[in-house]
């Protein structure tokens, strides 16, 4: 079963080819994301969460997005957690099909996550629901009226050590993942887009709680108002800290 799931992860990467023919346009462009992810226990079943993302086009030359997402998670039972929090997102016009104005977004989120092991692989699943208020940044740094959207997103990740860890050490991880985004209702169709992300990479341990992940992500955005399939070939660098429970 795990082989079928891994095949499905990468099959989803072909979604951009399923869109309609002309006049739709497909653009390919490089990007770089630098991330920090912190999962810090504060009690037997509770943990604080924070992830921050610095996103640029090319190798950092052109701004794309900054995202800050604090929250909290609670363990219902081993492998099953629920969480909620807030996010602030600043998005710039970028790439070959830019938006008309920069945007500022305030977002609430709730999620449930499940972790399990099968056939030598560690799997993690996450279902997240978001409430998004997105406003354009106008001349003079004033904000225009906010558009509201709800969005569902589902991610699955599979990972395993490349080899047994050395005595007293920690193993390098190999991982693959996929995440699909589905907007649900939007008061401004110009901001509506389907999205899928698929990726793979390696995780290099620094100690028992920290690792550096290096990977590739193919990000597909179906930008309906501009009839564009946007495909961002992204280098992803992440510092991950997971406190010992």
N, C-alpha and C positions, 0 to 999 in steps of 0.2 A: 504493500500500500504506500509506503514512504517513497518508493520510486515513482509511482504515479503522481504523488503530490509534487515532487521536485520537477517532473516533466511539466505539470500544470503551471508552476511558477514561471518557467521560462516561455511556455506557450502564451501566457498572458502578455508577454513582451511584444507579440506580433499583432496586438490589437490595433495599432495605427494603420496597418495595411487593410483593415476591414472597413474603413470609412468610405464614403461615397467618392465617385470619381470627380473629375473637374466640375465646377470651378474650385474645388478644394485644393489647398496648397500645403505641401509638407516642407518644413524647414528643419534643418539639423544645425545644432550649435553647441559648442563646448561650454562647460561650467565647472565651478569649483565650490564645494560646500565644506566648511569647517565647523564641527559640532562639538559641544560639551554636553554629556548626559550624566546626571547624578541621581542615584537612588539610595537615600540615606535613612536607615532605620532609626526611629525615635522611641519605639516601644516594641513589645513582642510581636505585635501584628500590624503596626502602623509605620509608615515611612513617608518622608518628604521626597518630592520629585522635582527636578528642574532639568530642562533641556534648553540650550541656547544654540542658535544657528546663524552663522555668517555666510551668506550665499552671494556669490559673484559669478559673472559670466567670464568665459575664457579662463585664464589662470589668475584671476583676481582683478582684472583691469576695469571691469564695468560692474557697478552695483546691481544686484538683483533683489535681495530681500534680507531683512534681519528679523528673526523670530525669537521671542523670549517666552517660555512656557513653564511657570511654576504650578505645583499641585501637590496632592497627597494621595497615598494609596493605602488600602487596608486589605489584609490577607484574611479571606474567609476560611480557607483550608489550604494545606500545602498544594501549591501549583495554581490556585485560583485567587485572583485579586480583583478588587474594584478600586476605581480612582476617579478624581475630579479635580478641576483647576481652571486656570485662566491663561490666556495667551495674548500677547501684543505682537502685531506683525506690521512692519513697514516695508512696502513693496515699491520698487522704482520701475519706471518704464525701461525695458531692456530688450535686447535681441532684435531679430529681424521683423517681428510683428509686435511692437510695443503698445502698451495701454496708453491712453491719451494723457493721463495724469498720474503722478505717484498716488498711492493709497495708504491709508492707515486703518488698521483693523483691530477691534477688540473682540475677543472670542472666549466663550465658555466651553468646557468640554467635560464629558463623562465617559468612562470606559470600563470594560471588563476584559481581563486577560487570563489566559490559560496556558500553562506550561506542562509538558509531558515528554516522556522518552519512549521511542519506538525504534526497533531495528538498529540500535547503535547511534541514533540521531536524537539530539535535543530539539524539540519543537516548541515554539511560542506563538500563540495566536492572540490578536488584540482586535476588539470591536470598539470603535470610538464614535461618539455622537457629538457634533459640534453645533453651537449657535454662534453666528458670525455677523458682526456689524461692520461694514466696510464703507469708508467715506473717501472721496477724492481729495487730494491736497491741492488747493487752488493757489493763485498768485497771492503773495503776501502771507503765505503759510496759514491761511484760513482753510477750514474744512467745509466741504460741501455736504449735502444731505447724505445720510448713511443708508445704504441698502442692506437688507436683512436676508440671510440665507441659513438654512440648516443643512448639515452635511453628514453622511455616514461614510465611514472608512473602515476597511478591514485589512489587516496585515497578517502574514504568516512568515515565520523564519525557521530555518533548519540549520543546525550547526553540529560540528563534531571536531574533536582534536585531530590534528594531522598525524600525530603519533603519541604514544604514551608520554606523560610528562617526566622529566628527569627527576631523580631523587631530590625531594625538598623544593622542587620547582613547579612550574606551571606550563601547560601545553599551549602551543600556537593553535588557534581555532580557524577552521574554514567555515564559511557560512554563505547561504543564499537566502533571498527573501523577496517578497512581493507585497505591494500595498495598492489597493484600489479605492478610489474616491468617488462618491456619488452625491451630487448636490440634490437637495430636496426643497424645492420652492425657492424663488429668488425674486426680489422686487426690482432688480435691475438686470435684464438679460445680457447686458454688455459684460458682466462679470461672471456669467455662467460658463463653467467648463468641466468636462469629465477629465479625470486624471488617473494614470496608472504609473507606478514606479516598480522597477524590477532591478535587483542588484546582487552582487556577489563580492566577497572579499576575504581578508585575513585579519584575525585579531591577535595582537602581540602582547602578552602579559607583561606588566611592569612589576606587579606584586599580586598578593591574594585578592586585592580589591580593585585594582586599576589595570586597564589595558588600552592600547591604541589600536584602532581599527582603520584599515586602508582598503578602499574598495571602489568599484565602479557602479554607477546607477544610471540606468536608462529611464528618463522621466518623459512621459508622453502627456501632453495637454491637448485636448480637443477643444479649441477655442471657437465655439459655435458662431458668435456674432461676426468674426472675421474670417470664417470658413478656412481655418488653418489647423493642421496637425503640427504641433510644436514638439520636437524631440530634442531634449537636452542630454548630451553625453557628458556625464558628471563624474569628476573625481571627488570622492568623499573621504574626508579625514576626520576621525572622531576620537575624542578622549572619553572613555567610559569609566565611571566609578560606581561600583555596587558595594555597599557596606556589608560587612559580615553579619549574618543573622544567627 
